[in-house]
Structure formats: structure tokens, C-alpha cells
């Protein structure tokens, strides 16, 4: 079973104060980029894996999705999503992505934001997703970038030229990573970029687009703290197609 850190009271209190949870999709700097990677969702049956507060689930329905089925391991997340949703076309369920089994050929789009890096067996998950999609359907997701994940030491260091850099440690060593984020010991799983992409290819997906997210100059102007994200990629955005 995956670590259910989002039901930790201290973690959830801090997480709830993030701009992306207060402002929704407008508070997520990467949202415009991932929105551009999404297909036309009108009439599609969608699964939202790691649905959180339900921001994307509700947006997908607003764009015409026939139905959205949102899954999250956290009772806190599901409670918040249900309290914020008044739409019979959206259903939320508690589920662990480590062993989730979706029915075959049940969806035309599967979407996930910043969730798959919590899953130990990425290969099993991707094979299951492939089977759950109908031919001609799409998988669009975001994860923490493997380079960011491998930065085990979060402190800035300085190179010989006096430039501030971000250390990357043990990039080729895949597996568990522990991070201090609101609380100590948040468990995530590091995979190299090659492993991530090859698992998709091995499952039968065709890669459509890859984005290593960096904020725009306009975004940095509005939120100067985002300038740090120009030093190393923090997020990886992927669009894949099931033929």
C-alpha cells in the first residue's frame, strides 16, 4: 500500500495552504502547459488518478467530458472533492494506485497530476492504464521530474564560477526517496527519465509530447519565486496515445 501522507493532519494543513489548492488550476504554474497537451475531452469518459480536491475533474466536465471518475488514496482529499462538487457526472472513490484495477476499455482519457511518483510499481500501473483505455485514447500526466527527484540535498551549492546550482545525487539509483515536505519522511519513488518513457513504450503507448516544465517570463514577473525553477526542471509533463 502507498504511504497515505495526505491524511496526516500536519501535512494536510500545510498542503491545503499551497496556492494550487487555494486558487485551483489557476494556482498551478504548469497548468497552461498541460492543458495544451490534453485532447478535446468532449464526450469522453475520463479517469482522474490522484484527483485531490477535484479541481481537474470539475474542469474536465466543464469542457464536456461525458463522465469523470476520480480516485485518491486520501480520505481528506476525497472529502474535500465531494464537498466542492455538485455534478452527477463526477464520482470520487478512495483507491490505492498500487493495486487499482480499472475495467478494460472503459475510458477515452486518463489524466493524472503529480501522483505517479508516489507509486512503487510504475510498470504495473501503466500496463493497467493501457488496458483501461479504448483504442485511440490518451494518457496525460505530470510527475516530479527525475532530476528534481534525485536532488536528495535540497540546499543550493555553488560551482567554481560562483554560480548557484542544484545538486543531483544518485540519479541512476532508482527506488525510494524520502523528502521533508510539511512533515518528515514523505515517500516517493525515483525513476530515470529513460525508465519512465520506456515503461510507457513497453506498455504499447506512443509518446505524443514531452515537456520539462519551466515557468514563462510572465509567470516569473508575477511570482518572482518561480525563478528558482529555471535552475533545474521540477516537473515532467507527458502525453501518450493508445493506438
MITOR-875591 format. One record per residue (C-alpha): residue number from 1; residue in one letter; x, y, z. Coordinates in steps of 0.02 Angstrom, whole numbers. Example, Ala and Ser with C-alpha at 12.3 -4.5 7.8 and 13.67 -1.06 7.14 Angstrom:
<nodes>
> 1|A|615|-225|390
> 2|S|684|-53|357
</nodes>
This chain:
<nodes>
> 1|X|0|0|0
> 2|X|61|175|-41
> 3|X|102|294|101
> 4|X|-53|395|142
> 5|X|35|555|193
> 6|X|-110|666|141
> 7|X|-214|606|288
> 8|X|-78|661|409
> 9|X|-155|815|496
> 10|X|5|918|494
> 11|X|43|876|313
> 12|X|-135|911|255
> 13|X|-139|1078|346
> 14|X|18|1135|254
> 15|X|-34|1062|88
> 16|X|-203|1150|96
> 17|X|-114|1317|104
> 18|X|-25|1294|-64
> 19|X|-79|1417|-200
> 20|X|-133|1272|-311
> 21|X|-255|1215|-176
> 22|X|-319|1389|-135
> 23|X|-334|1450|-315
> 24|X|-358|1283|-401
> 25|X|-289|1259|-576
> 26|X|-251|1445|-590
> 27|X|-129|1422|-445
> 28|X|-30|1286|-536
> 29|X|104|1366|-646
> 30|X|115|1212|-758
> 31|X|-72|1206|-792
> 32|X|-69|1305|-956
> 33|X|64|1188|-1024
> 34|X|-25|1028|-976
> 35|X|-193|1097|-1032
> 36|X|-118|1119|-1206
> 37|X|-69|935|-1205
> 38|X|-245|874|-1171
> 39|X|-353|815|-1316
> 40|X|-529|876|-1346
> 41|X|-620|796|-1199
> 42|X|-798|821|-1262
> 43|X|-896|659|-1243
> 44|X|-751|563|-1167
> 45|X|-758|453|-1015
> 46|X|-615|509|-904
> 47|X|-523|437|-754
> 48|X|-429|562|-644
> 49|X|-297|466|-546
> 50|X|-245|558|-389
> 51|X|-390|680|-407
> 52|X|-351|776|-247
> 53|X|-476|916|-216
> 54|X|-560|879|-384
> 55|X|-503|1037|-475
> 56|X|-460|946|-637
> 57|X|-611|830|-626
> 58|X|-727|979|-622
> 59|X|-633|1068|-763
> 60|X|-643|913|-873
> 61|X|-831|907|-852
> 62|X|-843|1092|-891
> 63|X|-754|1054|-1055
> 64|X|-886|924|-1100
> 65|X|-820|759|-1034
> 66|X|-961|631|-1028
> 67|X|-909|575|-854
> 68|X|-762|587|-736
> 69|X|-713|455|-609
> 70|X|-588|523|-484
> 71|X|-479|414|-373
> 72|X|-372|462|-223
> 73|X|-296|367|-78
> 74|X|-333|506|45
> 75|X|-499|520|136
> 76|X|-459|704|165
> 77|X|-441|732|-21
> 78|X|-599|639|-66
> 79|X|-700|729|68
> 80|X|-641|898|3
> 81|X|-676|849|-178
> 82|X|-852|790|-138
> 83|X|-889|946|-37
> 84|X|-836|1056|-184
> 85|X|-927|960|-320
> 86|X|-1110|968|-369
> 87|X|-1113|868|-528
> 88|X|-1189|694|-551
> 89|X|-1068|664|-693
> 90|X|-921|660|-571
> 91|X|-891|519|-448
> 92|X|-750|508|-322
> 93|X|-682|348|-246
> 94|X|-544|304|-123
> 95|X|-415|192|-205
> 96|X|-231|146|-192
> 97|X|-147|160|-363
> 98|X|-27|23|-310
> 99|X|-165|-105|-337
> 100|X|-304|-11|-428
> 101|X|-384|-113|-567
> 102|X|-491|-15|-689
> 103|X|-609|-108|-806
> 104|X|-541|-140|-979
> 105|X|-582|-18|-1120
> 106|X|-684|91|-1001
> 107|X|-607|262|-1035
> 108|X|-557|377|-1177
> 109|X|-441|483|-1070
> 110|X|-343|451|-912
> 111|X|-269|603|-826
> 112|X|-156|619|-675
> 113|X|-69|766|-593
> 114|X|83|744|-480
> 115|X|35|571|-418
> 116|X|130|434|-510
> 117|X|293|471|-418
> 118|X|210|402|-261
> 119|X|183|232|-347
> 120|X|315|98|-323
> 121|X|268|-15|-470
> 122|X|252|109|-612
> 123|X|259|-28|-744
> 124|X|107|-118|-675
> 125|X|10|44|-663
> 126|X|48|92|-843
> 127|X|2|-79|-910
> 128|X|-163|-71|-817
> 129|X|-197|104|-885
> 130|X|-162|46|-1062
> 131|X|-289|-94|-1044
> 132|X|-418|25|-968
> 133|X|-412|142|-1119
> 134|X|-505|112|-1281
> 135|X|-404|112|-1442
> 136|X|-371|291|-1499
> 137|X|-373|359|-1321
> 138|X|-247|459|-1222
> 139|X|-148|465|-1060
> 140|X|-90|636|-1000
> 141|X|3|656|-835
> 142|X|128|757|-737
> 143|X|257|696|-612
> 144|X|404|769|-518
> 145|X|548|773|-641
> 146|X|676|635|-610
> 147|X|815|764|-596
> 148|X|718|856|-461
> 149|X|679|692|-375
> 150|X|863|645|-372
> 151|X|910|808|-287
> 152|X|920|724|-117
> 153|X|1003|877|-38
> 154|X|883|1024|-58
> 155|X|1016|1156|-19
> 156|X|1092|1265|-152
> 157|X|1278|1239|-187
> 158|X|1399|1349|-283
> 159|X|1505|1300|-432
> 160|X|1683|1357|-467
> 161|X|1619|1509|-560
> 162|X|1514|1566|-415
> 163|X|1351|1510|-495
> 164|X|1212|1441|-386
> 165|X|1175|1260|-436
> 166|X|1060|1120|-385
> 167|X|1144|956|-332
> 168|X|1086|794|-413
> 169|X|1132|640|-312
> 170|X|1124|458|-366
> 171|X|1023|492|-522
> 172|X|1050|315|-590
> 173|X|1000|235|-425
> 174|X|813|207|-439
> 175|X|695|173|-295
> 176|X|636|255|-135
> 177|X|669|437|-95
> 178|X|621|519|68
> 179|X|583|705|71
> 180|X|543|830|207
> 181|X|390|922|143
> 182|X|275|991|278
> 183|X|322|836|379
> 184|X|474|722|381
> 185|X|486|560|282
> 186|X|370|588|134
> 187|X|396|433|25
> 188|X|417|448|-163
> 189|X|495|337|-296
> 190|X|634|396|-411
> 191|X|646|330|-589
> 192|X|759|397|-725
> 193|X|684|487|-873
> 194|X|729|339|-984
> 195|X|640|215|-869
> 196|X|484|324|-863
> 197|X|473|340|-1051
> 198|X|521|159|-1088
> 199|X|387|92|-971
> 200|X|259|187|-1075
> 201|X|331|121|-1238
> 202|X|341|-57|-1171
> 203|X|156|-50|-1122
> 204|X|109|-3|-1301
> 205|X|93|185|-1289
> 206|X|154|305|-1423
> 207|X|232|461|-1349
> 208|X|149|618|-1413
> 209|X|232|758|-1318
> 210|X|357|781|-1177
> 211|X|377|945|-1082
> 212|X|507|982|-949
> 213|X|410|1122|-869
> 214|X|490|1291|-842
> 215|X|393|1449|-798
> 216|X|372|1586|-926
> 217|X|448|1759|-905
> 218|X|273|1825|-874
> 219|X|244|1697|-735
> 220|X|410|1742|-654
> 221|X|365|1925|-664
> 222|X|203|1890|-572
> 223|X|282|1769|-448
> 224|X|470|1802|-431
> 225|X|497|1645|-325
> 226|X|466|1542|-482
> 227|X|635|1599|-549
> 228|X|712|1455|-450
> 229|X|626|1334|-569
> 230|X|740|1394|-710
> 231|X|888|1310|-622
> 232|X|829|1131|-648
> 233|X|668|1052|-711
> 234|X|546|1019|-570
> 235|X|402|942|-668
> 236|X|389|820|-813
> 237|X|232|826|-920
> 238|X|190|680|-1036
> 239|X|57|648|-1166
> 240|X|44|469|-1232
> 241|X|-77|387|-1355
> 242|X|-151|214|-1356
> 243|X|-164|159|-1537
</nodes>
